[in-house]
Amino acid sequence: MDTDLSARLDELQMAGPDMLIDSYEQYNHQESEVVNISPDDGSEEQTEALPRADDFEAMKRHVLVDLPDTEPEAETYHTWHIEKWRTLSRREHGPVFECGGHPWRVLFFPYGNQVDCASFYLEHGFENDPPPDWYACVQFALVLWNPNDPTLYRTHTATHRFNAKEGDWGFTRFVELRKAFHQPWEEGSRLLVENDEAKLTAYVRIIKDPTGVLWHNFEGYDSKKETGMVGLKNQGATCYLNSLLQSLYFTNLFRKAVYQIPTEQEATRSNSAWTLQRLFYRLQKDKFAVSTNELTASFGWDTRQIFEQQDVQELSRILMEVLEKKMKGTPAERTLPELFVGKTKTYISCINVDFESSRIEEFWDIQLNVRGNKNLHESFMDYIQVETLEGENKYDAGQPYGLQDARKGVIFESFPPVLHLQLKRFEYDINRDAMMKVNDRHEFPEEFDASLYLSDEARAASTEPWDYQLHGVLVHSGDFNAGHYYAFLKPAKDGFFYKFDDDRVTRSTMKEVLEENFGGEYANVANGGLGQRQPYMRGYSTKRSMNAYMLVYIRKSRLDQVLLDVTESDIPSHIEARISEEQAELARKKKEREEAHLYMNIGLITERTFQAHHGFDLTSYDLEQTDPASAQIHRLLRTTKVGEFANTVAKELGLGPDQLRFWVMVGRQNKTNRPDQPIREADITMEEAMNKYGSRGRPFYLWAENGTKGDDGKVSWPDATPAAGGNVPILVFLKYFDVKAQSLSGIGHVYVKKFDKVQEIAPQINKLMHWDPNTPILLFEEIKFSMIEAMKPKQTFQQSEIQDGDIICFQQNIPDLDASTITYTDARQYYDYLLNRIPVSFYPKPGTEGESFVLPLSKKMTYDQFSQKVGEYLKVDPTHIRFATISATNNKIKMWLKRGMNYNLQQILQSQFSSYGGYATHRGDALYFEVLETSLADYETKKIMKVIWLSDGISKEEPLEILVAKNGLISDLIGGIAKKLSLDEQTARNVRVLEVHGGKIHKELMEDFNVVGVNEFTTLYAEKIPDEELNASEDDRFIYCYHFDKEANKPHGVPFKFLLKTGEPLRETKERISKRTGIKGKLLQQIKFALVSRAPYGKPRYIEDDDVLSDLIQDGDDMLGLDHVNKARNFWGRAEGMFIR
């Protein structure tokens, strides 16, 4: 072997790359999982004198550099003297040494691990497998050096988390064999490996792992095992929701309050309170990450909401509103306000006189500016900054004080036990006309004193300290258009912070919680450098894109109250019971799947099934199993005997074991399924019976025949004995069409003789129905769905082609029947109805009250006929109902139907009944309905006027639909509005209607204006005329106002008519505009005012607070424009706002 290795080494010296070792398996077939790292072949620049390899302390300092934010636990170095290199086997181990209480050794491949380089790895030194949970975080270096000249060496360094699965880590291409053995090392005169010997020194440093996830690859990571908590699964873009839910969940008092909402009577998946209770229970109990699918479905969210990131603050507020409503009348009714609500005072306080105007407002969270503020304290001071009103900006304090110097601002009156701070990381950039993320550095403390921001009175009134402790940091990483949300939360009063990143929960350091989420510039980025690559973004940045956007602080004095233990007794018992049932069902289904190969499904039709059926054939095969008319599916072991199954079914039906036998159901060519022949072998298995009698690829269905005992107490089957002359018994099924009840039902089965006449079945029928023996009967054969034929009484059953399993329908022949009172007088007519029957869903017109319902109707029904059925269901006059088709794309009204149209229901529902001919533009299974106050005939002489009622300035809009005669006047429209809104007579007299087009008022419609003249492309607004307009003087003028965004031709919002006062400066006009519109505070301050001509391309002339509007208006064409951001714009990429059902 020595000779072979020496020869191989000589070959390596002379050979090219194609001759290098490419498979270690050709020398050693022992399998070994080795994790490889290939080092950088380039040498590092040396800026200082390098240590000798035998100066171990100096070399340790050189190769084991200090790693930031880590703390060594233990370190050592160990040298292995490698001798007779050429004689070594292909895989060698160095001596075992100890570091940090763990055994270590070096794994050595002298001729490489499938490469032309020597390979060295550090691995654990356990004789057998290490303990399953064993791990060590190690920083290490391996130094191969010449013992005759320690200045010649090769080093490699690495860090790795060693564990039971990854027990070795190192360097596959540690050193090229050609260079080590045959070339002077590093331009020196000696070889790295001389005389077949070298030394390998391992420098090992064990690093403490306070979080338990240092250098973790998270393969097989178990959040529950490591932290005692579980995460939430991300549905697509619901990480923002996950962060908020985890924060609320670990606000224990909130969780307890959610559990107190009574949901026993509304335990449905549409109840968001119930699904939130279930989610919290699973977070508390489950071993793995929990899905939020159930919760978002209860919110009414579809795929669009799930795959679009939404505004967390808006979501939080809406969720609180929904839950607060559900908590009313429960023990938790005041929990949310007492937990999250604080108070602010907005004030204007005179400096020189004792007068103050103020109002107290509640808040659920506080929005703090990030831009321009270095830390949380500065943001709070910015929030409560005081503005001095003086000089020309004095405050009018009214009589007797008049104009006064004053201070204006906001101050806090109280803070809630749980304080939610929203950091304004997203702002509208007016220059870019887009929302942008603010990545500026903004520091927040672990604790702070909130009393600094309270009013003097509030501070003096409370002896309880206002110190707050950080318990939650919700983080956004990325930019406005793309990113990821996660949270750092502190579940326990004196515990650690944990990172909740969707389905993974890990312990965190305080640096990760604080410093890494302040934002701002990265440290040590060279001038002109690209910075660091940003997660969830394209490219690099010198600023961190991951930073806090929401902070959760808890008042230190209330920590025990807020973070109280949530015990088993707090969990609603019905939640736990329901989930336990579901888990048991899942376990049962899993077991079923695992054992599926042992079982088979058998469909069973009994006499009871047939008698409960009211349609074609013996049953309908698409019914739910809970329907008594459905064929019941039995899951049987394939080895079950036919006789055993028959005994089981007989017992269920209350029969003796000899009173039941099975018939095989077969599919006929006419698409019906009927019994074909009995199974007479009781001792064969069900699998054998299916293979013998069943059809390949079709479900196996049986009919269970009930036998009647004779006088001797025994059951005799009619076909058990030979028939004389071939007059064999035939099994037929009987159905009864009740003419008066307009219903069809299965009655049972009888046997008839092949050569008997059809009329001879009448006595059996009269006996079964308990009718007079002389009752006249009509007979029909149900051949298939579309073929029902009258039977000829004088023919034999053979001549009528009756065979086993056929169905005969009978009805009474009632000569004096009043046909006008009966829809279907003949069984054939009723069968035709069944053939054309479809379920049609009826929904109340969108925006109106009422419940949806489904009616079975014939496709051949006329408008009046199906309207009659709907009227009977709703208990209203059918002439007062109108219908509309439903768009197949957006479920909106497609077209209202006219009563006089000459179409049946099928034609109405078919897709060609639309303005687009052959395109499926509306649903074929549903209609909208509306119950009118008048008849449809009268209704069609009137016009629907759509108008928006403004009840509170321009901030509240209520869409109305008013029915007005087509030749009516605006006064009729106002009368309809007054009636619908129950306005008093005085208010109704002062209602006006404005016609608006393109966001601007087109004109004011006088009461004598004819509604025919209203343009259908305009929008009508109705409002009560403001009191100041009613009391206007002759000198006052009016101006139309509208909103625009930067450009005058980009209108938005609701325009309005406004009273101008002669000589009034704009600053005073703005206060009246605030009252008129409901726009207040900072929103009003952000508006720029301009005069805009009605001309199509008129440019805005911006005006200042001192300008007097009445002096600037040149003619009646001027409008007052309010220039401000269009809040309805789709900044978040949403077609609709956030909502929770």
Residue pairs with C-beta under 8 A, 6 or more apart in sequence:
1 87
2 86
2 87
5 86
5 87
5 111
6 86
8 111
9 86
9 177
9 181
11 19
12 19
12 20
12 116
12 177
12 178
12 181
13 178
13 181
13 182
17 116
20 112
20 115
20 116
21 111
21 112
21 114
21 115
21 116
22 114
23 114
24 90
24 91
24 109
24 112
24 113
24 114
27 90
27 111
28 89
28 90
28 91
30 91
32 91
34 107
34 113
34 121
34 168
35 121
35 166
35 168
35 169
35 170
36 113
36 170
36 172
37 158
37 169
37 170
37 171
37 172
38 171
38 172
38 173
39 156
39 171
39 173
39 174
41 173
50 62
50 151
51 58
51 59
51 61
51 62
52 58
52 59
52 150
52 151
53 59
53 143
53 145
53 146
53 150
53 151
53 152
53 153
53 199
53 201
54 145
54 150
55 150
56 77
56 79
56 201
59 77
59 143
59 201
59 203
60 75
60 77
60 203
63 141
63 143
63 155
63 157
63 203
64 75
64 139
64 140
64 141
64 157
64 203
64 205
67 139
67 159
67 207
69 509
69 511
70 139
70 207
70 208
70 214
71 207
71 208
72 205
72 206
72 207
72 208
73 100
73 206
73 207
73 208
74 99
74 100
74 101
74 205
74 206
75 99
75 203
75 204
75 205
75 206
76 97
76 98
76 99
76 203
76 204
77 201
77 202
77 203
77 204
78 94
78 95
78 97
78 104
78 201
78 202
78 204
79 199
79 200
79 201
79 202
80 94
80 95
80 106
80 199
80 200
80 201
80 202
81 147
81 197
81 199
82 88
82 108
82 197
82 198
82 199
82 200
83 196
83 197
84 196
84 197
85 110
85 193
85 196
85 197
85 198
86 196
87 196
88 108
88 110
89 110
90 109
90 110
90 111
91 107
91 108
91 109
92 107
92 108
92 109
92 110
93 105
93 106
93 107
93 108
94 105
94 106
94 107
94 108
94 200
94 202
95 105
96 103
96 104
96 105
96 125
97 103
97 104
97 105
97 125
97 202
98 104
99 204
99 205
99 206
100 136
100 206
102 124
102 125
102 134
102 136
102 206
103 124
103 125
103 126
104 122
104 123
104 124
104 125
104 202
104 204
105 122
105 123
105 124
105 125
106 120
106 121
106 122
106 123
106 142
106 200
106 202
107 120
107 121
107 122
107 123
107 168
107 170
108 118
108 119
108 120
108 121
108 200
109 118
109 119
109 120
110 118
111 118
111 177
112 118
112 119
112 172
112 177
113 119
113 172
114 172
115 172
115 173
116 176
116 177
116 178
117 172
117 173
117 174
117 175
117 176
117 177
118 144
118 174
118 175
118 177
118 180
119 170
119 171
119 172
119 173
119 174
120 142
120 144
120 156
120 170
120 171
120 174
120 200
121 168
121 169
121 170
121 171
122 138
122 140
122 142
122 160
122 168
122 169
122 170
122 202
122 204
123 162
123 167
123 168
123 169
123 170
124 130
124 134
124 136
124 162
124 167
124 168
129 164
130 163
130 164
130 167
131 164
132 164
133 164
134 163
134 164
135 161
135 162
135 163
135 164
135 209
136 161
136 162
136 163
136 206
137 159
137 160
137 161
137 162
137 206
137 207
137 208
137 209
137 214
137 215
138 159
138 160
138 161
138 162
138 169
138 204
138 205
138 206
138 207
139 157
139 158
139 159
139 204
139 205
139 207
140 157
140 158
140 159
140 160
140 202
140 203
140 204
140 205
141 155
141 156
141 157
141 158
141 202
141 203
142 155
142 156
142 170
142 171
142 174
142 200
142 201
142 202
142 203
143 153
143 154
143 155
143 200
143 201
143 202
143 203
144 153
144 154
144 155
144 174
144 175
144 180
144 192
144 198
144 199
144 200
145 152
145 153
145 154
145 192
145 198
145 199
145 200
145 201
146 152
146 153
146 185
146 190
146 191
146 192
146 193
146 194
146 198
146 199
147 197
147 198
147 199
148 190
148 194
149 188
149 190
151 188
152 185
152 186
152 188
152 190
152 192
153 192
154 174
154 175
154 180
154 192
156 170
156 171
156 174
158 169
158 170
158 171
159 207
159 215
160 166
160 169
160 215
161 214
161 215
161 216
161 217
162 168
162 169
165 219
165 220
175 192
179 185
179 192
180 191
180 192
180 193
180 198
181 191
181 192
181 193
182 191
183 191
184 190
184 191
185 191
185 192
192 198
207 214
210 507
210 509
211 506
211 507
211 508
211 509
212 226
212 506
212 507
213 221
213 226
213 506
213 507
216 506
218 504
221 504
223 229
223 230
223 231
223 288
223 289
223 503
223 504
223 505
223 506
224 230
224 286
224 287
224 288
226 505
226 506
226 507
227 498
227 505
227 506
227 507
229 283
229 491
229 498
229 500
229 505
230 283
230 286
230 287
230 288
230 289
230 290
230 503
230 505
231 242
231 246
231 289
231 290
231 500
231 501
231 502
231 503
231 504
231 505
232 241
232 242
232 245
232 246
232 283
232 289
232 290
232 291
232 292
232 500
232 502
232 503
233 289
233 290
233 291
233 292
233 502
233 503
234 242
234 502
234 503
235 291
235 292
235 293
235 296
235 306
235 307
236 303
236 306
236 307
237 306
237 307
237 308
237 309
238 292
238 296
238 306
239 309
239 484
239 485
239 486
239 502
240 309
240 310
240 312
240 315
240 485
241 292
241 296
241 310
241 315
242 292
242 485
242 487
242 500
242 502
243 312
243 474
243 475
243 485
243 486
243 487
243 500
244 312
244 315
244 316
244 319
244 474
245 279
245 292
245 295
246 283
246 487
246 489
246 500
247 472
247 474
247 487
247 489
247 550
247 552
248 254
248 255
249 255
249 280
249 283
250 471
250 472
250 489
250 490
250 491
251 339
251 418
251 552
251 562
251 563
252 562
252 563
252 564
252 565
252 566
253 335
253 339
253 418
253 561
253 562
253 563
253 564
254 335
254 336
254 339
254 418
255 280
255 566
256 332
256 335
256 564
256 566
256 570
257 327
257 332
257 335
257 336
257 339
258 273
258 276
258 277
258 280
258 323
258 332
259 277
259 280
259 566
259 570
259 571
259 572
259 575
260 327
260 330
260 331
260 332
260 335
261 273
261 277
261 323
261 326
261 327
261 330
261 332
262 330
263 271
263 273
263 274
263 277
263 572
263 574
263 575
264 572
264 574
266 274
267 274
267 574
267 578
268 274
269 275
269 294
269 297
269 298
270 297
270 298
270 1141
271 298
272 295
272 298
272 299
272 322
272 326
272 1140
272 1141
273 322
273 323
273 326
274 298
274 575
275 294
275 295
275 297
275 298
276 295
276 298
276 323
277 572
277 575
278 294
278 575
278 578
278 579
279 290
279 292
279 294
279 295
281 571
281 575
281 576
281 579
282 290
282 579
283 290
284 566
284 571
289 502
289 503
289 504
296 305
296 306
298 1141
299 305
299 1139
299 1140
299 1141
300 1139
300 1140
300 1141
304 1135
308 1132
308 1133
308 1134
309 483
309 485
309 1132
310 1132
310 1134
310 1138
311 1132
311 1138
312 474
312 485
312 549
312 550
313 365
313 367
313 422
313 550
314 1137
314 1138
315 1138
316 364
316 365
316 420
317 364
317 365
318 1138
318 1139
318 1140
319 1140
320 336
320 340
320 364
322 1140
323 336
324 336
324 337
327 333
327 335
327 336
337 362
338 416
338 417
339 416
339 417
339 418
339 562
340 364
340 365
340 416
340 418
340 420
341 362
341 363
341 364
341 416
342 362
342 363
342 366
342 412
342 413
342 414
342 415
342 416
342 419
343 360
343 361
343 362
343 363
343 412
343 413
343 414
344 360
344 361
344 363
344 410
344 411
344 412
344 413
345 358
345 359
345 360
345 361
345 410
345 411
345 412
345 413
345 455
346 358
346 359
346 361
346 409
346 410
346 1081
347 356
347 357
347 358
347 407
347 408
347 409
347 410
347 411
348 356
348 357
348 358
348 389
348 395
348 406
348 407
348 408
349 355
349 356
349 358
349 406
349 407
349 408
350 356
350 395
350 397
350 401
350 404
350 405
350 406
351 388
351 404
351 405
351 406
351 407
352 404
352 405
353 397
353 401
353 404
355 397
355 401
355 404
357 397
360 413
364 420
365 420
365 421
365 422
366 383
366 419
366 420
366 421
366 422
367 422
367 424
368 376
368 379
368 380
368 382
368 383
368 421
368 422
368 423
368 424
369 379
369 382
369 383
369 424
370 379
370 423
370 424
370 425
370 438
370 440
370 442
370 519
371 424
371 427
371 438
371 440
372 382
373 379
373 382
373 442
374 441
374 442
374 443
375 442
375 443
375 444
375 445
376 421
376 442
376 443
376 444
376 445
376 448
376 551
377 448
377 452
379 423
379 442
380 452
380 453
381 453
383 410
383 453
384 409
384 410
384 411
384 412
384 453
385 409
386 407
386 408
386 409
387 407
387 408
387 409
388 405
388 406
388 407
388 408
389 395
389 405
389 406
389 407
389 408
390 405
390 406
392 1106
393 1067
393 1105
394 403
394 404
394 405
394 406
395 403
395 404
395 405
395 406
395 408
396 402
396 403
396 404
397 403
397 404
397 406
411 453
411 454
411 455
412 450
412 453
412 454
412 455
412 458
413 454
413 455
413 457
413 458
414 454
414 458
415 450
415 454
415 466
415 468
415 555
416 555
417 554
417 555
417 558
417 561
417 562
418 552
418 553
418 554
418 555
418 562
419 450
419 468
419 552
419 553
419 554
419 555
420 550
420 551
420 552
421 550
421 551
421 552
421 553
422 549
422 550
423 442
423 548
423 549
423 550
423 551
424 438
425 437
425 438
425 439
425 476
425 547
425 548
425 549
426 435
426 436
426 437
426 438
426 480
426 549
427 435
427 436
427 438
428 434
428 435
428 436
428 1125
428 1131
429 435
429 436
430 1046
433 1046
434 480
434 1131
435 480
435 1131
435 1132
436 479
436 480
437 476
437 478
437 479
437 480
437 545
438 519
439 519
439 520
439 541
439 543
439 544
439 545
439 547
440 519
440 520
440 543
441 518
441 519
441 520
441 521
442 518
442 519
442 520
442 547
442 548
443 514
443 518
444 470
444 473
444 514
444 518
444 548
444 551
445 470
446 469
446 470
446 510
446 514
447 467
447 468
447 469
447 470
447 556
448 467
448 468
448 553
449 465
449 466
449 467
449 468
450 466
450 467
450 468
451 459
451 465
451 466
454 466
459 466
464 557
465 556
465 557
466 555
467 555
467 556
467 557
468 553
468 554
468 555
468 556
469 553
469 554
469 555
469 556
469 559
470 490
470 513
470 551
470 552
470 553
471 489
471 490
471 552
471 553
471 554
472 487
472 488
472 489
472 490
472 550
472 551
472 552
473 487
473 488
473 489
473 497
473 513
473 514
473 517
473 548
473 550
473 551
473 552
474 485
474 486
474 487
474 548
474 549
474 550
474 551
474 552
475 485
475 486
475 487
475 488
475 517
475 546
475 547
475 548
475 549
476 483
476 484
476 485
476 546
476 547
476 549
477 483
477 484
477 485
477 486
477 534
477 535
477 536
477 545
477 546
478 484
478 534
478 535
478 536
478 537
478 545
478 546
479 536
479 537
479 545
482 536
482 537
483 536
483 537
483 545
484 535
484 536
486 499
486 500
486 501
486 502
487 499
487 500
488 497
488 498
488 499
488 500
488 508
488 512
488 513
488 517
489 497
489 498
489 500
489 552
490 496
490 497
490 498
491 498
491 563
492 563
493 559
493 560
493 563
496 507
496 508
497 507
497 508
497 509
497 510
497 512
497 513
498 505
498 506
498 507
498 508
499 505
499 506
499 507
499 508
499 512
516 544
516 546
517 546
517 547
517 548
518 544
518 547
518 548
519 543
519 544
519 546
519 547
519 548
520 543
520 544
521 542
521 543
521 544
522 531
522 532
522 542
522 543
522 544
525 531
525 532
525 542
529 542
530 540
530 542
531 540
531 541
531 542
531 543
532 540
532 541
532 542
533 539
533 540
534 540
534 541
534 544
534 545
535 545
535 546
536 545
537 545
554 562
554 563
555 562
592 599
592 635
598 637
598 638
599 635
599 636
599 637
599 638
600 635
600 636
600 637
600 638
600 686
600 687
600 690
600 700
601 633
601 634
601 635
601 636
601 699
601 700
602 633
602 634
602 636
602 645
602 686
602 700
602 701
602 702
603 621
603 631
603 632
603 633
603 634
603 665
603 699
603 700
603 701
603 702
604 631
604 632
604 633
604 634
604 649
604 701
604 702
604 703
604 704
605 618
605 619
605 631
605 665
605 701
605 702
605 703
605 704
606 632
606 649
606 653
606 703
606 704
606 706
607 704
607 706
607 748
607 749
608 628
608 653
609 618
609 619
609 628
609 629
609 630
609 631
609 632
610 618
610 619
610 733
610 746
610 748
610 749
611 745
611 746
611 747
611 748
612 627
612 628
612 629
612 746
613 619
613 620
613 629
613 745
613 746
614 629
614 743
614 744
614 745
614 746
615 744
615 834
616 672
616 782
616 785
616 831
616 834
617 672
617 673
617 674
617 782
617 807
618 673
618 674
618 703
618 733
618 746
618 807
619 629
619 630
619 631
620 629
620 630
621 630
621 631
621 673
623 629
623 630
624 630
625 632
625 633
631 701
634 645
636 645
636 686
637 686
638 685
638 686
638 687
639 685
639 686
639 687
640 685
640 686
641 682
641 683
641 684
641 685
641 686
642 662
642 679
642 681
642 682
642 683
642 684
642 685
642 686
642 689
643 682
643 683
645 662
645 686
646 657
646 660
646 661
646 662
646 682
646 704
647 657
649 660
649 704
650 656
650 657
650 659
650 660
651 657
653 660
653 704
653 706
655 706
656 709
656 715
658 707
658 714
658 715
659 706
659 707
659 708
659 709
659 715
660 704
660 705
660 706
660 707
661 678
661 679
661 680
661 704
661 705
661 707
661 717
662 678
662 679
662 702
662 703
662 704
662 705
663 675
663 676
663 677
663 678
663 679
663 702
663 703
663 704
663 705
663 731
663 805
664 675
664 676
664 677
664 678
664 679
664 689
664 693
664 694
664 702
665 673
665 674
665 675
665 676
665 701
665 702
665 703
666 673
666 674
666 675
666 676
666 695
667 673
667 695
667 698
668 674
670 783
670 784
670 787
671 784
671 785
672 784
672 785
673 701
674 804
674 805
674 806
674 807
675 703
675 705
675 731
675 804
675 805
676 804
676 805
677 693
677 804
678 705
678 717
678 719
679 689
679 693
679 702
681 689
684 692
689 700
690 700
694 700
705 731
705 749
707 715
707 716
707 717
708 715
709 715
710 716
718 729
718 731
718 751
719 728
719 729
723 729
723 753
723 754
725 755
726 754
726 755
727 753
727 754
727 755
727 756
728 753
728 754
729 751
729 752
729 753
729 754
730 751
730 752
730 753
730 754
730 797
730 802
730 803
730 804
730 806
731 749
731 751
731 804
731 805
732 749
732 750
732 751
732 752
732 761
732 802
732 805
732 806
732 807
732 808
733 746
733 748
733 749
733 805
733 806
733 807
733 808
734 746
734 747
734 748
734 749
734 750
734 765
734 768
734 807
734 808
734 809
734 810
735 744
735 745
735 746
735 747
735 782
735 807
735 808
735 809
735 810
736 744
736 745
736 747
736 769
736 809
736 810
736 811
737 743
737 744
737 809
737 810
737 811
737 827
737 830
738 744
738 745
738 811
739 811
739 812
739 814
739 817
739 822
739 824
739 825
740 822
742 822
742 823
742 824
742 830
744 809
744 827
744 830
744 831
744 834
747 768
747 769
748 768
750 761
750 764
750 768
752 760
752 761
752 764
752 797
752 802
753 797
754 796
754 797
754 798
755 796
755 797
755 798
756 796
756 797
757 793
757 794
757 795
757 796
757 797
758 779
758 791
758 792
758 793
758 794
758 795
758 796
758 797
758 800
759 793
759 794
761 779
761 808
762 777
763 773
765 771
765 777
765 810
766 772
766 773
766 775
766 777
769 775
771 812
775 812
776 812
776 813
777 810
777 811
777 812
777 813
778 790
778 810
778 811
778 812
778 813
778 826
778 827
779 790
779 791
779 793
779 808
779 809
779 810
780 788
780 789
780 790
780 791
780 808
780 809
780 810
780 811
780 827
780 828
781 788
781 789
781 791
781 800
781 802
781 806
781 807
781 808
781 809
782 788
782 806
782 807
782 808
782 809
782 831
783 789
785 835
786 835
788 809
788 827
788 828
788 831
790 828
791 800
791 808
792 800
802 808
809 827
809 831
811 826
811 827
817 825
819 825
823 829
823 833
824 830
824 833
832 860
833 858
836 858
836 859
836 860
836 906
837 856
837 857
837 858
837 859
838 856
838 857
838 858
838 859
838 905
838 909
838 925
839 854
839 855
839 856
839 857
839 925
840 854
840 855
840 856
840 857
840 866
840 905
840 909
840 925
840 926
840 927
841 852
841 853
841 854
841 925
841 926
841 927
842 852
842 853
842 854
842 855
842 870
842 926
842 927
842 928
842 929
843 852
843 886
843 926
843 927
843 928
843 929
844 850
844 851
844 852
844 928
844 929
844 930
845 884
845 893
845 928
845 929
845 930
846 892
846 893
846 928
847 959
848 930
850 931
853 873
855 866
855 869
855 870
855 873
857 866
857 869
857 905
858 865
858 905
859 904
859 905
859 906
859 909
860 904
860 905
860 906
861 869
861 904
861 905
862 904
862 905
863 897
863 899
863 901
863 903
863 908
864 878
864 899
866 905
867 878
867 879
867 881
867 883
867 899
868 878
870 878
870 881
870 929
871 877
871 878
871 880
871 881
872 878
874 881
874 931
876 931
877 935
879 935
879 936
879 937
880 931
880 932
880 933
880 934
880 935
880 936
881 929
881 930
881 931
881 932
881 936
882 896
882 897
882 899
882 929
882 930
882 932
882 936
882 939
883 896
883 897
883 927
883 928
883 929
884 893
884 894
884 895
884 896
884 897
884 927
884 928
884 929
884 930
885 893
885 894
885 895
885 897
885 908
885 909
885 913
885 914
885 922
885 923
885 927
885 928
886 892
886 893
886 894
886 922
886 923
886 926
886 927
886 928
887 893
887 894
887 921
887 922
887 923
888 920
888 921
888 922
888 923
889 921
893 928
894 914
894 921
894 922
895 914
895 915
895 922
897 908
897 927
898 940
899 936
899 937
899 940
901 908
903 913
907 913
908 927
909 923
909 924
909 925
909 927
910 924
911 918
911 919
911 920
911 921
911 922
911 924
912 918
913 922
914 921
914 922
915 921
932 939
933 963
934 942
934 963
939 963
941 965
941 966
942 963
942 964
942 965
942 966
942 968
943 963
943 964
943 965
943 966
943 968
943 1011
943 1012
944 961
944 962
944 963
945 961
945 962
945 963
945 964
945 973
945 976
945 1011
945 1014
945 1020
946 959
946 960
946 961
946 1020
947 959
947 960
947 961
947 962
947 973
947 977
947 993
947 1020
947 1021
947 1022
948 957
948 958
948 959
948 960
948 1019
948 1020
948 1021
948 1022
948 1054
949 957
949 958
949 959
949 960
949 977
949 981
949 1021
949 1022
949 1023
950 956
950 957
950 958
950 1021
950 1022
950 1023
950 1054
951 958
951 1023
952 1078
953 1056
953 1075
953 1076
953 1077
953 1078
954 1053
954 1054
954 1056
954 1076
954 1077
954 1078
955 1077
955 1078
955 1079
956 1078
957 1054
960 977
960 980
960 981
960 1022
962 973
962 976
962 977
962 980
963 976
964 972
964 973
964 976
964 1011
965 972
965 1011
966 1011
966 1012
967 1010
967 1012
968 1010
968 1011
969 1007
969 1008
969 1009
969 1010
969 1011
970 993
970 1005
970 1006
970 1007
970 1008
970 1009
970 1011
971 1007
971 1008
972 1011
973 993
973 1011
973 1022
974 988
974 991
974 993
974 1007
974 1022
975 988
977 983
977 988
977 991
977 1022
978 987
978 988
978 991
983 991
987 1024
990 1024
990 1025
990 1030
991 1022
991 1023
991 1024
991 1025
992 1004
992 1005
992 1022
992 1023
992 1025
993 1004
993 1005
993 1020
993 1021
993 1022
994 1001
994 1003
994 1004
994 1005
994 1020
994 1021
994 1022
994 1023
994 1055
994 1057
995 1001
995 1002
995 1003
995 1004
995 1005
995 1014
995 1015
995 1018
995 1019
995 1020
996 1002
996 1018
996 1019
996 1020
996 1021
996 1054
996 1055
997 1015
997 1017
997 1018
997 1019
998 1051
999 1042
999 1043
999 1044
999 1051
999 1052
999 1053
999 1055
1000 1040
1000 1042
1000 1051
1000 1055
1000 1119
1001 1040
1001 1042
1001 1055
1001 1056
1001 1057
1002 1018
1004 1057
1005 1014
1005 1020
1014 1020
1021 1054
1026 1059
1026 1076
1028 1059
1028 1072
1029 1038
1029 1057
1029 1059
1032 1059
1035 1062
1036 1059
1036 1060
1036 1061
1036 1062
1037 1059
1037 1060
1037 1062
1037 1110
1037 1113
1038 1057
1038 1058
1038 1059
1038 1060
1039 1057
1039 1058
1039 1060
1039 1109
1039 1113
1039 1118
1039 1119
1039 1120
1040 1055
1040 1056
1040 1057
1040 1058
1040 1119
1040 1120
1041 1055
1041 1056
1041 1057
1041 1058
1041 1073
1041 1119
1041 1120
1041 1121
1041 1122
1042 1051
1042 1053
1042 1055
1042 1092
1042 1119
1042 1120
1042 1121
1042 1122
1043 1051
1043 1052
1043 1053
1043 1054
1043 1055
1043 1121
1043 1122
1043 1123
1043 1124
1043 1126
1044 1050
1044 1051
1044 1052
1044 1092
1044 1100
1044 1121
1044 1122
1044 1123
1045 1052
1045 1123
1045 1124
1045 1125
1045 1126
1045 1129
1046 1123
1048 1090
1048 1092
1048 1098
1048 1099
1048 1100
1048 1121
1049 1096
1049 1097
1050 1126
1052 1126
1052 1128
1053 1122
1053 1126
1053 1128
1056 1076
1056 1077
1058 1072
1058 1073
1058 1076
1058 1120
1059 1072
1060 1069
1060 1109
1060 1110
1060 1113
1061 1069
1061 1072
1061 1110
1062 1110
1063 1108
1063 1110
1063 1111
1064 1108
1064 1109
1064 1110
1065 1105
1065 1106
1065 1107
1065 1108
1066 1089
1066 1103
1066 1104
1066 1105
1066 1106
1066 1107
1066 1108
1066 1109
1067 1105
1067 1106
1069 1109
1070 1084
1070 1089
1070 1105
1073 1079
1073 1084
1073 1122
1074 1080
1074 1084
1079 1087
1083 1124
1086 1124
1086 1125
1087 1122
1087 1123
1087 1124
1088 1102
1088 1122
1088 1123
1088 1124
1089 1102
1089 1103
1089 1120
1089 1121
1089 1122
1089 1123
1090 1100
1090 1101
1090 1102
1090 1103
1090 1120
1090 1121
1090 1123
1091 1100
1091 1101
1091 1103
1091 1109
1091 1112
1091 1113
1091 1118
1091 1119
1091 1120
1091 1121
1092 1098
1092 1099
1092 1100
1092 1101
1092 1118
1092 1119
1092 1120
1092 1121
1093 1099
1093 1117
1093 1118
1093 1119
1094 1117
1094 1118
1094 1119
1095 1117
1100 1121
1100 1123
1101 1112
1102 1123
1103 1109
1103 1112
1109 1120
